[in-house]
């Protein structure tokens, strides 16, 4: 479980970034933030600063699998601690990128999150990692991790079990959605069946298809 610390953002013409996520002890309250534009996210004590592209209801929590971080760690030849990709939740034993859009996770006693969309890499992410050509490399790998919205508020602590409590009946995974909206637009007709897609993403897909 990782919460951001504000730091200067020289990579994108805004003053600060919250990508520097650090592991925290104890439990953290998770609630549904307001709409995009206010900088609010789900975890108490965290926020985003690029309010046009991050935060809000459909990007309340970002999850990335520890197993995928380990693969990147080996490929890049450098340590990647939990939170290195700006994720709030670093999971273990859960196929985050293979999750279905609309899949719901129960964490701990009360918290329920719903998979909403894939993370799209940006200049801040590339600058933060300091890897030349990172956006292209991350896109080609198609292992983006998942944004989630808050269905039922609660609290989360490191070590809490994650239980998948609902899986929709389509086959639109986070990986498929990511490939469709980035490098393989021929897949776009397949993803519109996912009812849980954010409204603005659905509208962009509709415009591209028309």
C-alpha atoms as one frame of an Amber mdcrd trajectory, in Angstrom:
protein
   0.000   0.000   0.000   1.602   3.215  -1.227   0.765   6.895  -0.821   2.287
   9.714  -2.862   4.595  12.478  -1.767   4.443  15.698  -3.802   7.611  16.543
  -5.651   8.539  18.932  -8.480   7.586  17.795 -11.982  10.135  19.019 -14.536
   8.842  16.564 -17.174   5.416  18.043 -17.795   4.502  21.739 -17.624   2.864
  21.530 -14.201   4.358  22.363 -10.830   4.191  19.039  -9.011   3.564  15.322
  -9.333   2.296  12.685  -6.937   3.976   9.768  -8.747   6.476   9.271  -5.903
   4.459   6.652  -4.020   5.970   5.270  -0.822   4.863   2.238   1.241   3.004
   3.142   4.421   2.300   1.285   7.652  -1.083   0.857   9.273  -4.465   1.148
   7.615  -5.525   3.862   5.201  -9.101   4.929   4.516 -10.275   4.551   0.929
 -13.299   6.507  -0.267 -14.793   7.452  -3.626 -13.298  10.761  -4.794 -15.182
  13.406  -6.704 -15.029  13.734 -10.490 -11.777  14.312 -12.322 -10.475  17.856
 -12.060 -10.083  18.328  -8.315  -6.965  16.187  -7.897  -8.699  13.782  -5.544
  -8.001  10.044  -5.412  -9.246   7.207  -3.233  -6.536   6.808  -0.581  -6.506
   9.304   2.263  -3.385  11.456   2.176  -2.783  10.998  -1.554  -3.634  13.218
  -4.528  -2.738  13.932  -8.159  -1.575  17.188  -9.702  -2.122  16.588 -13.417
  -5.844  16.958 -12.836  -6.771  16.891 -16.530  -5.533  13.325 -16.953  -5.474
  11.686 -13.519  -7.634  11.175 -10.468 -11.372  11.269 -10.044 -14.015   8.579
  -9.763 -12.677   6.192 -12.420  -9.024   6.503 -11.380  -9.463   6.388  -7.627
  -6.869   3.646  -7.049  -4.042   2.341  -9.248  -2.870  -1.268  -8.823   0.204
  -2.999 -10.232   1.334  -6.570  -9.666   4.569  -7.245  -7.792   5.244 -10.092
 -10.229   5.203  -7.610 -13.137   7.439  -5.200 -11.242   9.868  -8.083 -10.722
   9.968  -8.764 -14.451  10.669  -5.110 -15.188  13.278  -5.076 -12.427  15.141
  -7.947 -14.105  14.829  -6.382 -17.548  15.963  -2.924 -16.449  18.691  -4.249
 -14.163  17.746  -2.007 -11.249  15.674  -2.373  -8.084  12.018  -1.372  -8.257
  10.447  -1.084  -4.835   6.733  -1.191  -4.172   5.210   2.029  -5.478   7.919
   2.547  -8.112   5.370   2.770 -10.915   3.215   5.204  -8.958   0.806   2.485
  -7.885  -1.282   2.714  -4.724  -1.637  -1.055  -4.385   1.221  -3.438  -5.123
  -0.460  -6.833  -5.304   0.887 -10.368  -5.009  -0.725 -13.453  -6.530  -3.257
 -11.426  -8.531  -3.255 -11.069 -12.340  -3.942  -7.340 -12.435  -3.479  -6.810
 -16.171  -5.507  -9.956 -16.855  -8.417  -8.628 -14.779 -11.680  -7.958 -16.597
 -13.010  -4.428 -16.917 -15.847  -4.383 -14.375 -14.301  -7.074 -12.185 -14.769
  -6.358  -8.472 -12.290  -6.944  -5.675 -13.045  -7.092  -1.961 -10.079  -6.046
   0.163 -10.274  -6.566   3.891 -13.675  -6.429   5.546 -15.450  -3.588   3.752
 -13.569  -2.156   0.782 -14.855  -3.097  -2.687 -13.086  -1.808  -5.805 -14.071
  -2.194  -9.458 -11.611  -2.401 -12.367 -12.335   0.542 -14.651  -9.522   1.065
 -17.162  -5.842   0.686 -18.006  -3.018   3.042 -17.134  -1.708   4.966 -20.173
   1.976   5.966 -19.836   2.844   9.663 -19.908   5.871  11.944 -19.904   5.893
  12.161 -16.115   6.133   8.368 -15.847   9.029   8.288 -18.316  10.831  11.156
 -16.587  10.314   9.633 -13.156  11.893   6.325 -14.196  14.633   8.035 -16.210
  14.494   5.414 -18.946  14.976   6.566 -22.529  12.060   5.524 -24.738  10.102
   4.263 -21.737   6.647   5.174 -23.078   7.229   3.122 -26.224   8.718   0.234
 -24.252   5.931   0.163 -21.662   3.312   0.315 -24.404   4.885  -2.549 -26.342
   4.889  -4.755 -23.232   1.135  -4.163 -22.713   1.307  -4.813 -18.964  -0.177
  -1.516 -17.760  -1.788  -2.338 -14.434  -5.329  -1.266 -13.618  -7.210   1.757
 -12.378 -10.110   1.037 -10.062 -13.143   2.918  -8.792 -14.504   2.641  -5.253
 -17.802   0.770  -4.971 -17.884   0.443  -1.173 -15.528   2.539   0.976 -13.381
   0.954   3.621  -9.795   0.769   4.751  -6.780  -1.090   3.429  -3.552  -2.207
   5.068  -0.502  -4.048   3.799  -1.162  -7.778   3.815  -4.941  -7.536   3.444
  -6.298 -10.351   1.246  -7.829  -9.483  -2.127 -10.846 -11.548  -3.159 -12.368
 -11.358  -6.640 -16.106 -11.221  -5.865 -17.506 -10.517  -9.338 -16.383 -11.129
 -12.910 -18.494  -9.836 -15.819 -19.383 -12.149 -18.685 -17.347 -10.455 -21.421
 -13.663 -11.084 -22.237 -12.363  -7.500 -22.122  -9.264  -7.602 -19.955  -7.186
  -4.606 -18.948  -4.506  -5.850 -21.357  -6.964  -6.073 -24.268  -8.317  -2.591
 -23.552  -4.806  -1.170 -23.363  -3.772  -2.720 -26.673  -6.968  -1.502 -28.325
  -6.544   2.137 -27.300  -2.787   2.281 -27.935  -1.214   0.062 -30.584  -3.981
  -2.181 -31.976  -7.043  -0.083 -32.878  -8.529  -3.012 -34.790  -9.440  -4.371
 -31.337 -11.631  -1.375 -30.467 -14.928  -3.011 -31.546 -14.294  -5.783 -29.012
 -13.957  -3.528 -25.978 -17.209  -1.569 -26.196 -19.134  -4.474 -24.634 -17.529
  -3.663 -21.274 -20.256  -1.677 -19.493 -17.872  -0.567 -16.739 -15.688   1.488
 -19.083 -15.443   5.133 -17.977 -17.884   7.320 -19.911 -15.155   9.519 -21.398
 -13.180   6.470 -22.574 -16.303   5.022 -24.161 -16.981   8.294 -25.968 -13.410
   8.451 -27.321 -13.704   4.872 -28.555 -17.064   5.644 -30.158 -15.579   8.621
 -32.016 -12.646   6.534 -33.255 -14.957   3.803 -34.477 -17.148   6.284 -36.343
